[in-house]
Structure formats: C-alpha cells, structure tokens
Amino acid sequence: MASAFEQAALALTAVVTDPAGVLAEEEIQIQCRAPDPESLLVDWLNAVVYEMATRSMLFSEFDVDIYQSRLRARIRGEPVDRDSHQPAVEVKGATFTELQVREQEDGLWLAQCVVDV
C-alpha cells in the first residue's frame, strides 16, 4: 500500500510537470492519520498539495511508511522554476471522487482518486 501511495503522490507532480525534471534537493516530512485507507490517501495527497502550495515547490521523491492508520513520509523536491518546470496547472486538492484503495488479485495495491486543478 505504501508504494501505491508514493505513486499517487508522484502522479500529483505529473499533473503539473514531468517529475523527471524535478530535483530532490529539499526534504520535508509529512504525517497523517485517518480511520481507513481511503481517507488516509485523500489526507496524504492533500498534505502534499498543501506543501506544494505553501512552499511553492514540486516533489519528485516520496518515501512512505504506513502502520495501521498512520502515515509518515519524507518527500523531496525543489522550488518551482517556471522556466524549467513549465507548470501546466495547479493542483487544488484530492477528492473522494473515484476513490479506491485496495489490494488487487496480483498482490499489488491500487490507490486512486480524482484531483481538482
């Protein structure tokens, strides 16, 4: 599940710019807690969106640990550079639309939701 949450956060960056062009220069820690995995995903993504907005940063590396209803993460990125990143949109937040967190038959986890831009 943690890996799926990391990929969902990487997808947030991909909505804005190519994550390959975002350097992992600064590290920030995030903690979330929620009663179920679906709410935890929304809280996690909104915490990343908050850091993107308040710090004017983009992130390209996500290390997530999930234990029961708690998530702890280290995220790494750099300040937005409009010339090099050429941001397409600004993500406003994660929603409960199309929200799913579940283990698939192949043992891999699916973590998805719609984000507002």
Secondary structure as UniProt FT lines:
FT   HELIX           2..16
FT   HELIX           19..21
FT   STRAND          26..33
FT   HELIX           37..55
FT   STRAND          57..67
FT   TURN            68..69
FT   STRAND          70..79
FT   HELIX           82..85
FT   STRAND          93..94
FT   TURN            97..98
FT   STRAND          100..103
FT   TURN            105..106
FT   STRAND          109..112
FT   STRAND          115..116
//
